[in-house]
Amino acid sequence: MTSSRRVLLRTHGCQMNVHDSEKIVNLLRHDGWQATDALDAADLLIVNTCSIRDKAEHRLYSDLGALRAWKQASPGRLLGVGGCVAQQQGDNLLRRFPQVDFVFGTHNLRWVPTMIEAASRGTRAALTCESSGSERFDLPDRHPHLEPATPGRAFVTVMEGCDLFCSFCIVPLTRGREASRPAAAILHEAAGLAARGVREITLLGQTVNAYGRHDLRRGGVEGTLGFAALLAQLDAIPGLERIRYTSPHPSFFDDALIRAHAELPALCPHVHLPLQSGSDAVLGRMRRRYRADEYRRLVERLREARPDLALTTDLIVGFPGETDRDFEATLALVREVRFVDAYTFKYSPRPGTAAARAPDPLPAAVLEERLEALQQLLRELTLAAHRARVGDTTVVLVEGQSRRGGHQGMGRDPYHRVVNFPVTGESDPGPGELLALRIVEATPHSLIGERLPSVRGALGALTGVPGHADERSWGSVSGP
């Protein structure tokens, strides 16, 4: 491979897919490829797909049809498809789309360079075999010249797959069964990222807080830990200011993990806690393994440990058989928990799932009406939560230019809220830096802050845990 060859990754779907695309770019960087954002400049295009909703799958097929002209415009161009749709469809994608050169599943990232070499010689292939062990995590360290997509932040995979088989969810079919990565490899990667200036990591897994549970039952033979113990070791890494994790399952919160939110300075005061429905009848048909009261009690225990905890969630409306009363139960629990934000979806049947066989789907108009009612409630809750923050001090990890435009930058604070702030062009913090702010205004989608005259004004936000002063933060915060 010559260093002049360029690859473009198009990514659809969740944070796991985003991180998988980063892994692929890193693999190819080690193999001599350069990344590009320009389609016309790319010699290789890889589409990393999502199938969690039918819209994402349909978008892929539309994209592939449009890419036929791109492929034909320059001999030697290659087109690959990976991710969840690739895992499901495999050879079918090669048969349906002759412009596709290779297809690889979610367990086969490490074989991408080999498949590219074969495709360049005219061999079309699909590789979607599953891996039940930790070899799927055996990937090279970050290339020294590979810049992070978001300076100062990074994803770290700790486990993949899911053993729960919720009736609506396709993840066990596309990501396979649970497999946890050895703790030593996770800690090595996190320490390396911190040494390179990464201040915030997000631990990824389909049921991330189930990390290590099967291995621990077998005596820890795979070198894993309990999830809370892993968090504690990550918290001790010098230079690592913030730790997040997503997405947990309510069933896997134990006492140790709840205590971690009270005790670990780097663990952010934000939990994304998928609910899906507030109705016990719907939760039962979803096979979610908890009832509304159990979810409610978990929220109470988390807030007892960390009173300022911000909670976000996932919600589905219109699951087969959902009555008006079921939907009202969801609205009632959302009001009670006071979620700061949520990802909301109309139910979408996915092939191969148990719910796809359920009779009597709800009319599209009912789904649309319920989704709008839920989103309206969430807009009210988000704005109320933002208004309650006015006057507070916080610290953001700067990401760059604000979407609001003008002379504004933006970053995220420990509660995972977007905070916009004025920039002057003089001594402005760059992406990846921490900046102390006072919240002066709330909007429906974000907060607005002003820079503090002293970083010590934001001590509470810097420490991460009330009453814990963590001096490691002081050398890495920008302030006037």
C-alpha positions in Angstrom: 0.0 0.0 0.0 1.3 3.5 -0.8 0.8 6.3 1.6 -1.0 8.3 -1.1 -4.1 6.1 -1.0 -7.0 7.7 0.9 -9.9 6.2 2.8 -13.3 7.7 3.7 -15.5 6.2 6.5 -19.2 6.9 6.5 -20.7 6.0 9.9 -24.3 5.4 10.8 -25.7 4.5 14.2 -24.5 4.4 17.8 -21.3 5.4 19.6 -20.1 1.8 19.3 -20.3 2.2 15.5 -18.5 5.5 15.7 -15.7 3.9 17.7 -15.6 0.9 15.3 -15.0 3.4 12.5 -12.1 4.9 14.5 -10.6 1.5 14.9 -10.9 0.8 11.2 -9.2 4.1 10.4 -6.4 3.3 12.9 -5.9 -0.2 11.3 -5.6 1.3 7.9 -3.4 4.1 9.1 -1.0 1.4 10.2 -1.3 -0.1 6.7 -0.3 3.1 5.0 -3.7 4.7 4.3 -4.5 8.3 4.9 -8.0 9.4 6.0 -10.0 12.0 4.0 -13.3 13.7 4.4 -13.8 14.3 0.6 -15.6 11.6 -1.4 -14.0 12.6 -4.7 -10.5 12.2 -3.1 -11.2 8.8 -1.7 -9.7 5.6 -3.2 -11.6 3.5 -0.7 -15.0 4.1 0.9 -16.2 2.1 3.8 -19.8 2.4 5.0 -20.2 1.4 8.6 -23.9 0.5 9.0 -26.6 0.4 11.7 -29.7 -1.7 11.8 -31.2 -0.8 15.1 -34.0 1.0 13.2 -35.4 0.3 9.8 -34.6 3.9 8.6 -30.9 3.3 9.0 -31.0 0.2 6.9 -33.0 1.9 4.2 -30.5 4.8 4.2 -27.7 2.3 3.5 -29.4 0.8 0.5 -30.1 4.3 -0.9 -26.4 5.3 -0.3 -25.1 2.2 -2.0 -27.3 2.8 -5.1 -26.0 6.4 -5.3 -22.3 5.2 -4.9 -22.4 3.2 -8.1 -21.6 6.3 -10.1 -18.7 7.2 -7.7 -17.3 3.7 -8.2 -17.5 3.8 -11.9 -15.9 7.3 -12.2 -12.4 6.1 -11.3 -11.0 2.6 -12.0 -9.5 1.1 -8.9 -11.8 2.6 -6.4 -13.0 0.2 -3.7 -16.3 0.1 -1.8 -16.7 -1.9 1.5 -19.6 -2.3 3.9 -19.3 -3.1 7.6 -21.3 -3.0 10.7 -24.7 -4.4 11.8 -26.4 -4.6 8.4 -23.3 -6.3 7.0 -23.4 -8.8 9.9 -27.0 -9.6 9.1 -26.9 -9.6 5.3 -23.4 -10.8 4.4 -23.3 -12.3 0.9 -26.7 -10.8 0.1 -25.1 -7.4 -0.1 -22.6 -8.6 -2.6 -25.4 -10.1 -4.7 -27.7 -7.1 -4.5 -25.0 -4.5 -5.1 -22.4 -5.4 -7.6 -20.5 -2.2 -6.8 -19.7 -3.5 -3.3 -16.3 -5.1 -3.2 -16.2 -6.6 0.4 -18.5 -7.0 3.4 -17.4 -7.5 7.0 -19.3 -8.1 10.2 -19.0 -6.6 13.6 -16.5 -9.2 14.9 -14.2 -8.9 11.9 -12.6 -5.5 12.0 -9.1 -6.9 12.2 -9.4 -8.6 8.8 -10.3 -5.4 6.9 -6.8 -4.7 5.6 -6.6 -8.3 4.3 -10.0 -7.9 2.6 -8.9 -4.7 1.0 -5.8 -6.3 -0.5 -8.0 -9.2 -1.9 -10.5 -6.7 -3.3 -7.8 -4.8 -5.0 -6.9 -8.0 -6.9 -10.6 -8.5 -7.9 -11.7 -10.9 -5.1 -15.1 -10.0 -3.7 -15.9 -11.5 -0.3 -18.0 -11.3 2.8 -16.8 -12.2 6.2 -19.4 -12.3 9.0 -18.2 -15.1 11.3 -18.7 -14.5 15.0 -16.0 -14.5 17.7 -17.0 -15.6 21.2 -13.6 -14.8 22.7 -11.5 -11.7 23.3 -9.6 -12.0 20.1 -12.0 -9.6 18.5 -10.4 -6.9 20.7 -6.9 -7.6 19.4 -6.2 -4.4 17.5 -3.1 -2.3 17.3 -2.5 0.7 19.6 -3.4 4.1 18.2 -1.1 5.2 15.4 1.2 8.0 16.5 0.0 10.3 13.7 -3.7 9.5 14.1 -5.5 12.5 15.5 -8.6 11.9 17.7 -11.9 12.8 16.2 -12.7 15.0 19.2 -9.5 16.4 20.9 -9.4 15.6 24.6 -12.1 12.8 24.4 -12.0 9.2 23.4 -14.1 6.0 23.4 -12.8 2.9 25.0 -14.5 -0.5 24.3 -14.8 -2.7 27.4 -17.2 -5.3 26.2 -19.4 -6.2 23.3 -22.5 -8.2 22.7 -25.6 -8.8 24.8 -27.2 -11.9 26.3 -30.5 -10.4 27.3 -32.5 -10.7 24.0 -35.0 -8.0 24.6 -37.9 -8.8 22.3 -37.5 -5.6 20.2 -33.7 -5.5 20.0 -31.5 -6.8 17.2 -28.2 -6.3 19.0 -27.7 -10.0 20.0 -28.1 -10.9 16.4 -25.7 -8.3 15.1 -23.2 -8.0 17.9 -23.3 -11.5 19.3 -23.1 -12.7 22.9 -21.4 -10.9 25.7 -17.6 -10.8 25.6 -15.6 -8.7 28.0 -12.2 -7.3 27.2 -9.3 -8.1 29.6 -8.9 -5.3 32.2 -5.2 -5.0 31.6 -5.8 -4.1 27.9 -8.4 -1.5 28.9 -6.2 0.1 31.5 -3.2 0.1 29.1 -5.3 1.9 26.4 -6.7 4.4 28.9 -3.3 5.2 30.3 -1.9 5.7 26.8 -4.8 8.0 25.9 -4.2 10.1 29.1 -0.5 10.3 28.3 -1.5 11.8 24.9 -3.7 14.5 26.4 -7.1 12.8 26.5 -8.9 14.0 29.5 -12.2 12.2 29.1 -13.0 8.6 28.2 -16.4 7.0 27.6 -16.5 3.2 28.2 -18.5 1.4 25.6 -20.5 -1.8 25.7 -24.0 -2.9 24.7 -24.7 -3.6 28.4 -21.6 -1.9 29.6 -22.2 -2.5 33.4 -22.4 -6.2 32.8 -18.7 -6.1 32.1 -16.8 -9.1 33.4 -19.9 -10.9 34.9 -19.5 -14.2 33.1 -15.7 -14.3 33.6 -16.1 -13.6 37.3 -18.5 -16.5 37.7 -15.7 -18.7 36.2 -13.2 -17.3 38.6 -11.9 -14.4 36.6 -9.9 -16.6 34.2 -10.1 -14.0 31.4 -8.5 -11.2 33.5 -11.6 -9.1 34.0 -12.9 -7.3 37.1 -16.2 -6.2 38.4 -17.3 -3.1 36.6 -17.0 -0.9 39.7 -13.5 -2.2 40.3 -12.6 -1.4 36.8 -13.9 2.1 37.2 -11.8 2.5 40.4 -8.6 1.5 38.6 -9.4 3.9 35.7 -10.1 6.7 38.2 -6.5 6.3 39.5 -4.8 7.0 36.1 -3.0 10.3 36.2 -4.3 12.9 33.8 -7.7 11.2 33.3 -10.2 13.9 34.5 -13.5 12.4 33.4 -15.0 8.9 33.0 -18.3 8.1 31.4 -20.0 4.8 30.4 -22.8 3.9 28.0 -25.1 2.1 27.8 -25.8 0.4 31.1 -28.8 -1.9 31.8 -30.8 -1.3 34.9 -30.5 -4.9 36.0 -26.7 -4.7 36.4 -26.4 -1.9 38.9 -25.0 -3.4 42.0 -24.1 -1.7 45.3 -20.5 -1.2 44.3 -21.4 0.6 41.1 -23.9 2.9 42.9 -21.2 3.7 45.6 -18.7 4.5 42.8 -20.9 7.5 41.9 -20.4 8.8 45.4 -16.7 7.9 45.7 -14.8 8.3 42.4 -13.8 11.8 41.6 -13.4 11.2 37.8 -16.8 9.4 37.4 -19.1 12.0 35.8 -22.4 12.9 37.5 -24.4 11.6 34.5 -26.0 8.3 33.8 -27.7 7.3 30.6 -30.2 4.8 32.0 -32.5 3.2 29.3 -36.1 2.9 30.4 -37.9 2.1 27.1 -41.4 2.2 28.8 -43.0 3.1 32.1 -45.7 0.4 31.8 -45.1 -3.0 33.5 -47.2 -4.7 30.9 -45.1 -3.3 28.1 -41.8 -3.9 29.9 -42.8 -7.5 30.3 -43.5 -7.9 26.6 -40.2 -6.2 25.9 -38.4 -8.7 28.1 -36.7 -5.9 29.9 -36.2 -7.9 33.2 -37.3 -5.1 35.6 -40.6 -3.4 36.6 -41.3 0.3 36.8 -41.0 0.3 40.6 -37.5 -1.4 40.4 -36.4 1.3 37.9 -37.8 4.0 40.2 -35.9 2.5 43.2 -32.7 2.4 41.3 -33.0 6.1 40.4 -33.6 6.8 44.1 -30.5 4.9 45.1 -28.3 6.6 42.5 -29.6 10.0 43.6 -28.9 9.2 47.2 -25.3 8.4 46.2 -25.0 11.5 44.0 -27.8 14.1 44.6 -26.8 16.2 41.6 -26.9 13.2 39.2 -28.2 14.0 35.7 -30.2 11.2 34.1 -30.9 10.7 30.4 -32.7 7.7 28.9 -34.1 5.8 25.8 -37.8 5.5 25.2 -39.9 3.6 22.7 -43.5 4.6 21.9 -46.0 2.4 20.2 -44.6 -1.0 21.1 -47.2 -3.7 20.0 -50.1 -3.8 22.4 -49.3 -0.5 24.0 -52.6 1.0 25.3 -53.4 4.6 26.1 -53.0 3.6 29.8 -49.6 2.1 29.1 -48.4 5.3 27.4 -49.7 7.5 30.2 -47.7 5.3 32.6 -44.6 6.2 30.6 -45.4 9.9 30.7 -46.0 9.7 34.5 -42.6 8.0 35.1 -40.8 10.4 32.9 -42.3 13.3 34.9 -41.4 11.6 38.2 -37.8 10.8 37.2 -37.2 14.3 35.6 -34.9 13.1 32.8 -32.7 15.9 31.5 -32.9 14.5 28.0 -33.8 11.3 26.1 -33.5 9.5 22.8 -37.1 8.8 21.7 -38.2 6.4 19.0 -41.3 5.1 17.3 -41.3 1.3 17.5 -39.8 -0.2 14.5 -40.0 -4.0 14.0 -36.6 -5.6 13.2 -36.4 -8.9 11.4 -35.4 -11.8 13.6 -36.7 -10.3 16.8 -39.5 -11.8 18.9 -41.5 -8.5 18.7 -41.5 -8.6 14.9 -44.0 -11.4 15.1 -46.4 -9.6 17.4 -49.9 -9.1 16.0 -51.8 -5.9 15.6 -49.2 -3.2 15.3 -50.4 0.3 16.2 -51.4 2.7 13.4 -48.7 5.1 12.3 -50.8 8.1 13.3 -51.0 6.9 16.9 -47.2 6.4 17.0 -46.6 9.9 15.7 -49.1 11.4 18.1 -47.5 9.6 21.1 -44.0 10.5 20.0 -44.9 14.2 19.8 -46.6 14.2 23.2 -43.5 12.5 24.8 -41.1 14.8 23.1 -43.1 17.9 24.2 -42.9 16.7 27.8 -39.2 16.1 27.5 -38.6 19.6 26.0 -40.3 21.0 29.1 -38.2 18.9 31.4 -35.0 19.8 29.6 -35.7 23.5 29.7 -36.6 23.3 33.4 -33.4 21.4 34.2 -31.4 24.0 32.3 -33.1 27.0 34.0 -32.3 25.4 37.4 -28.6 25.5 36.5 -28.5 29.3 35.9 -26.0 30.8 38.4 -24.1 27.6 38.8 -20.4 27.2 38.0 -19.2 24.4 35.8 -16.3 23.2 33.7 -16.5 22.3 30.1 -14.3 20.2 27.9 -14.0 22.5 24.9 -15.1 20.9 21.6 -14.9 23.8 19.2 -17.2 26.2 17.4 -20.8 26.5 18.7 -23.6 25.3 16.4 -25.3 28.6 17.3 -22.7 30.4 15.1 -21.3 33.8 15.8 -18.4 34.3 18.2 -19.2 31.4 20.4 -17.4 28.2 21.4 -19.0 25.1 22.9 -18.1 22.3 25.2 -19.7 19.7 27.4 -19.8 19.8 31.2 -19.6 16.9 33.6 -23.4 16.5 33.3 -23.0 16.0 29.6 -24.8 19.2 28.8 -23.7 21.5 26.0 -22.5 24.9 27.2 -21.9 27.7 24.8 -19.5 30.5 25.7 -18.2 33.7 24.0 -14.8 33.7 22.3 -12.8 36.8 21.5 -9.9 35.5 19.5 -7.5 36.3 22.2 -6.3 33.5 24.6 -9.4 31.4 23.7 -9.1 27.8 24.8 -8.8 25.2 22.1 -10.5 21.9 21.6 -9.5 19.4 24.3 -9.0 22.1 27.0 -11.0 22.5 30.2 -12.6 25.9 30.8 -14.4 27.2 33.9 -17.7 29.0 33.3 -20.6 30.4 35.2 -24.0 29.6 33.7 -25.9 32.8 32.8 -28.7 31.6 30.5 -30.7 28.6 29.7 -32.1 27.6 26.3 -34.2 24.6 25.3 -31.1 22.8 23.9 -28.1 24.1 25.7 -26.7 26.4 28.4 -24.8 29.6 27.9 -21.9 30.5 30.2 -19.5 33.3 30.8 -15.8 32.7 31.6 -14.9 32.9 35.3 -12.1 35.2 36.5 -10.7 32.3 38.5 -10.8 28.5 37.9 -11.2 28.1 41.6 -14.8 29.4 41.3 -15.7 26.1 39.7 -14.2 23.8 42.4 -17.4 21.8 42.8 -17.6 20.9 39.1 -13.9 20.1 38.9 -13.8 17.6 41.7 -16.6 15.5 40.3 -17.7 14.3 43.8 -19.1 16.7 46.4 -16.7 17.2 49.2 -13.7 15.7 47.3 -11.0 18.2 46.1 -9.0 16.6 43.3 -5.9 18.7 42.8 -5.0 16.8 39.6 -7.4 19.0 37.7 -5.8 22.4 38.5 -3.0 22.2 36.0 -5.3 21.5 33.0 -8.0 24.2 33.3 -8.1 27.3 31.2 -9.2 30.6 32.7 -8.6 34.3 32.1 
